[in-house]
């Protein structure tokens, strides 16, 4: 039986669509696994920072106008929880308060609890996330302050944010005469 040129084109397009869909799903799955791996690595790395700073120095500020070490880490934790909520819809009631200004949250045990809980929240949310949603557009803010980006971009911004604040804590640790943890790229 002879296939018409239109039928050949139709079958060719259908096969191309099938392969593109399979490749797209594989890439999304791979991205999801990489995000989970990177957030797990970031959690371990941040714990090394928490361990490096003596408990008696969690209130240390390099200058009066800066956050204390505890406040930096609590800011990181709150932002992790916020970005988890934005990206995956998973919310945690423990992050509904302003942790940075909470006098009961500034000791070492509390800071470690909130920081590690924020990483667990993100990691578990990523594990449960449908990877095909990474290309969905999310809008945060409104009007001139509104920003629309893919879910993947928002997740990458969340990762960049926690990296930034952990990096700031390098200075806090060095000012205590302590060598900060070695970089963890992998």
Secondary structure, 3 states (H helix, E strand, C coil): CCCCHHHHHHHHHHHHHHHHHHHHHHHHHHHHHHHHHHHHHHHHHHHHHHHHCCHHHCCCCCCCCCCCHHHHHHHHHHHHHHHHHHHHCCCCHHHCCCHHHCHHHCCHHHHHHHHHHHHHHHHHHHHCCCHHHHHCEEEECCHHHCEEEEHHHHHHHHHHHHHHHHHHHHHHHHCCCCCCCCCCCC
